[in-house]
């Protein structure tokens, strides 16, 4: 996972990583095997967990990664 310094300080970047990892862990049974690269954008610090989860599910469905 890539989080640039434009996202904020280390606390915000680490929080963003933990949120993405948590969502990915919750979806682990639905996602097909493979390697994924996530590039986190600066708006992640302003959005809540459910919006991030919805966006990640949409992106994975569009990729065909969700079974």
ABEGO torsion letter per residue (X at the ends): XBBBAAAEBAAAAAAAAAAAAAAAAAAAAABBBEBBBBBBBAAAAABBAAAAAAAAAAAAAAAGABX
